[in-house]
């Protein structure tokens, strides 16, 4: 195999996995040159441009993404790779979401974030109807992988209006509803377990998150938009304030 043209060897390695390519690079000098080529490692990366400075090679970029999130060039999204499975994961910034009345200062303010790769987040001043939507095309995700979508947020000192009635999280694949669940952003009421209400969890980075749904990407599906939302349920609504939206995270879920 070492006598084959380097381009053919690289093309063969590109059809394997990152672990296989890494092992092949240890076999010989000729294999290392082919296994470390951009032809191989571009196959394991999404077609997205990171914010400069860009690593010298595609393999360097792959390794950088394993270390943690990288801000993409539009500054509206970060991307990283799951260290266990190499699945592609993303965070959509608040500016990358649809937020009902988000353009109206009396309802929402855009504030600087000191603890984020994004420059700003959305702070809720006052609304009665809460609606936040986001989406990602499935060709940006890793096939045959289990994913979860999470709203990442904080509560301010004047946080109020989120205890009851609860909101609803919904997840769609194209036009087909994949998941829906009641959610509770407040903390002054503990719903009975039988209601199946999703509740916030504190993250290691100091933010909080709440599940918007889970889905599985198959290996042979038609590509479509995967969309997720958090919005009011029908019925009585209350005045809400004191929520800071960081974004929506789409990450690989652990098995089991």
C-alpha positions as CSV (number, residue, x, y, z in Angstrom):
1,X,0.0,0.0,0.0
2,X,3.0,2.3,0.6
3,X,3.7,2.2,-3.1
4,X,0.4,3.7,-4.1
5,X,0.1,7.4,-4.8
6,X,-0.3,9.5,-1.7
7,X,-3.6,10.9,-2.9
8,X,-5.1,7.4,-3.2
9,X,-3.8,6.4,0.3
10,X,-5.3,9.7,1.7
11,X,-8.6,9.0,0.0
12,X,-8.7,5.5,1.6
13,X,-8.0,6.9,5.1
14,X,-10.7,9.6,4.6
15,X,-13.2,6.8,4.5
16,X,-12.2,5.6,8.0
17,X,-12.5,7.3,11.4
18,X,-10.3,9.8,13.3
19,X,-9.0,7.0,15.5
20,X,-8.2,4.8,12.5
21,X,-6.4,7.7,10.8
22,X,-4.4,8.4,14.0
23,X,-3.4,4.8,14.2
24,X,-2.3,4.7,10.5
25,X,-0.1,7.7,11.1
26,X,2.0,5.6,13.5
27,X,2.7,2.8,11.0
28,X,5.3,4.5,8.9
29,X,6.5,7.8,7.6
30,X,4.7,7.3,4.3
31,X,1.4,6.5,6.1
32,X,1.8,9.5,8.4
33,X,2.0,11.9,5.5
34,X,-1.1,10.5,4.0
35,X,-3.0,10.0,7.2
36,X,-2.3,13.6,8.4
37,X,-3.3,15.2,5.1
38,X,-6.0,17.8,4.9
39,X,-7.9,15.4,2.5
40,X,-8.4,13.0,5.4
41,X,-9.2,15.4,8.2
42,X,-11.5,17.7,6.2
43,X,-13.7,14.6,6.0
44,X,-14.2,14.7,9.8
45,X,-15.0,18.5,9.9
46,X,-18.1,20.5,9.0
47,X,-17.8,23.1,6.2
48,X,-17.6,26.0,8.6
49,X,-15.0,28.7,9.0
50,X,-13.6,29.4,12.5
51,X,-12.6,32.8,13.7
52,X,-9.0,33.6,12.8
53,X,-6.3,32.7,13.5
54,X,-7.1,29.4,11.8
55,X,-4.9,26.3,12.6
56,X,-2.3,25.4,10.0
57,X,-3.9,22.1,9.1
58,X,-7.3,20.3,9.2
59,X,-5.9,17.9,11.7
60,X,-4.9,20.8,14.0
61,X,-8.4,22.2,13.6
62,X,-9.9,18.8,14.6
63,X,-7.7,18.6,17.7
64,X,-8.5,22.3,18.6
65,X,-12.2,21.4,18.4
66,X,-11.7,18.5,20.8
67,X,-10.3,21.0,23.4
68,X,-13.6,23.0,23.5
69,X,-15.8,25.5,21.7
70,X,-14.4,27.6,18.8
71,X,-16.2,30.8,17.8
72,X,-17.2,30.7,14.1
73,X,-16.6,33.6,11.7
74,X,-20.1,35.0,11.9
75,X,-19.7,35.3,15.7
76,X,-23.2,33.9,16.1
77,X,-22.3,30.2,16.8
78,X,-19.6,28.1,18.5
79,X,-18.7,24.6,17.6
80,X,-16.8,21.8,19.2
81,X,-16.4,18.0,19.0
82,X,-17.5,15.5,21.6
83,X,-14.3,13.9,23.0
84,X,-15.7,10.4,23.2
85,X,-17.5,10.1,19.9
86,X,-16.2,13.1,17.8
87,X,-19.8,14.1,17.3
88,X,-20.2,17.7,16.1
89,X,-21.8,20.0,18.8
90,X,-22.9,23.6,18.6
91,X,-24.1,26.6,20.6
92,X,-26.4,29.1,18.8
93,X,-26.1,32.6,20.3
94,X,-29.2,34.6,21.4
95,X,-28.7,36.8,18.3
96,X,-29.0,33.6,16.2
97,X,-32.5,32.8,17.7
98,X,-36.0,34.1,17.0
99,X,-37.1,35.8,20.2
100,X,-40.7,37.2,20.1
101,X,-40.5,41.0,20.6
102,X,-36.7,40.7,20.8
103,X,-36.4,43.9,18.7
104,X,-38.5,46.0,21.1
105,X,-36.5,47.6,23.9
106,X,-39.4,47.8,26.3
107,X,-39.5,44.0,26.2
108,X,-35.9,42.9,25.7
109,X,-32.5,44.5,26.1
110,X,-29.3,43.3,24.4
111,X,-26.6,43.3,27.1
112,X,-22.8,42.5,27.0
113,X,-21.7,39.1,28.4
114,X,-18.4,38.9,30.2
115,X,-18.6,35.1,30.7
116,X,-19.3,34.0,27.2
117,X,-17.6,33.7,23.8
118,X,-20.5,35.7,22.4
119,X,-20.5,39.4,22.8
120,X,-24.1,39.8,24.0
121,X,-27.1,38.1,25.3
122,X,-30.8,38.9,25.5
123,X,-32.2,40.2,28.8
124,X,-36.0,40.0,29.4
125,X,-37.5,43.3,30.6
126,X,-41.2,42.5,30.5
127,X,-43.4,40.2,28.4
128,X,-46.6,38.2,28.9
129,X,-46.0,35.9,25.9
130,X,-42.6,34.2,25.9
131,X,-41.5,32.6,22.6
132,X,-37.9,31.5,21.7
133,X,-37.0,29.5,18.7
134,X,-33.9,28.1,17.1
135,X,-32.9,25.6,14.5
136,X,-30.0,23.8,12.8
137,X,-29.8,21.8,9.6
138,X,-29.1,18.1,10.1
139,X,-26.3,18.0,7.6
140,X,-24.2,20.0,10.2
141,X,-24.7,17.2,12.7
142,X,-23.0,13.7,13.0
143,X,-25.0,10.8,11.5
144,X,-26.3,8.1,13.7
145,X,-25.9,10.1,16.9
146,X,-28.2,11.0,19.8
147,X,-28.5,14.7,20.4
148,X,-30.1,17.0,22.9
149,X,-31.1,20.7,22.6
150,X,-30.8,23.0,25.7
151,X,-31.8,26.6,26.4
152,X,-28.9,28.2,28.3
153,X,-29.9,31.1,30.5
154,X,-29.5,32.9,33.8
155,X,-32.0,34.5,36.3
156,X,-31.5,38.1,37.4
157,X,-32.5,39.4,40.9
158,X,-35.9,40.5,39.6
159,X,-36.7,37.1,37.9
160,X,-40.4,36.5,38.2
161,X,-43.5,35.2,36.4
162,X,-42.1,31.8,35.5
163,X,-43.5,29.5,38.2
164,X,-47.0,28.8,36.8
165,X,-48.4,28.2,34.2
166,X,-45.5,26.4,32.8
167,X,-44.0,26.7,29.3
168,X,-43.7,24.1,26.6
169,X,-40.6,22.8,24.8
170,X,-41.2,21.4,21.3
171,X,-38.8,19.8,18.8
172,X,-39.5,19.3,15.1
173,X,-37.7,17.4,12.3
174,X,-38.8,19.3,9.3
175,X,-42.6,19.5,9.7
176,X,-42.8,16.4,12.0
177,X,-43.0,16.9,15.7
178,X,-40.4,14.7,17.4
179,X,-40.8,15.7,21.0
180,X,-42.8,18.0,23.3
181,X,-42.7,18.4,27.0
182,X,-43.8,20.9,29.7
183,X,-40.9,22.9,31.2
184,X,-40.5,25.1,34.3
185,X,-37.9,27.9,34.4
186,X,-38.9,29.0,37.9
187,X,-37.8,27.6,41.2
188,X,-40.7,28.3,43.6
189,X,-42.8,25.3,42.7
190,X,-41.8,21.7,42.5
191,X,-44.1,19.8,40.0
192,X,-45.1,16.2,40.8
193,X,-42.9,13.7,39.0
194,X,-45.9,12.2,37.2
195,X,-46.3,15.4,35.2
196,X,-42.9,14.9,33.5
197,X,-42.0,18.6,33.7
198,X,-38.4,19.4,32.7
199,X,-36.6,21.6,35.2
200,X,-33.4,23.7,35.0
201,X,-30.0,22.3,35.9
202,X,-26.9,24.3,36.8
203,X,-24.0,24.0,34.5
204,X,-20.2,24.0,35.3
205,X,-19.8,27.3,33.6
206,X,-22.2,29.1,36.0
207,X,-25.1,29.3,33.6
208,X,-28.3,27.2,33.8
209,X,-29.9,25.0,31.2
210,X,-33.2,23.3,30.5
211,X,-33.9,20.6,28.0
212,X,-35.8,21.4,24.8
213,X,-35.8,17.9,23.6
214,X,-33.8,14.9,22.3
215,X,-33.4,13.4,18.9
216,X,-31.4,10.8,16.9
217,X,-29.8,11.4,13.6
218,X,-29.9,8.3,11.4
219,X,-27.2,7.4,8.9
220,X,-29.4,7.6,5.8
221,X,-32.0,10.3,6.5
222,X,-33.0,13.1,4.2
223,X,-31.5,16.3,5.4
224,X,-33.9,18.8,7.0
225,X,-34.1,21.6,9.5
226,X,-34.2,20.5,13.1
227,X,-36.1,23.2,15.0
228,X,-36.8,23.7,18.7
229,X,-38.8,26.1,20.7
230,X,-39.8,27.3,24.2
231,X,-43.1,29.1,24.4
232,X,-46.2,29.7,26.5
233,X,-48.9,27.1,26.9
234,X,-52.4,28.1,26.1
235,X,-54.4,29.6,29.0
236,X,-53.7,32.3,31.5
237,X,-50.3,34.1,31.0
238,X,-48.4,36.1,33.5
239,X,-46.0,39.1,33.3
240,X,-42.4,37.8,33.1
241,X,-39.1,39.5,33.6
242,X,-35.5,38.8,34.7
243,X,-34.4,36.1,32.2
244,X,-31.0,36.4,30.4
245,X,-30.8,34.2,27.3
246,X,-27.3,33.0,26.4
247,X,-28.3,30.7,23.5
248,X,-29.3,27.2,22.6
249,X,-26.8,24.3,22.8
250,X,-27.0,21.2,20.6
251,X,-24.8,18.5,21.9
252,X,-24.3,14.8,21.8
253,X,-26.1,12.9,24.5
254,X,-24.4,10.1,26.4
255,X,-25.8,6.6,25.8
256,X,-27.9,4.9,28.4
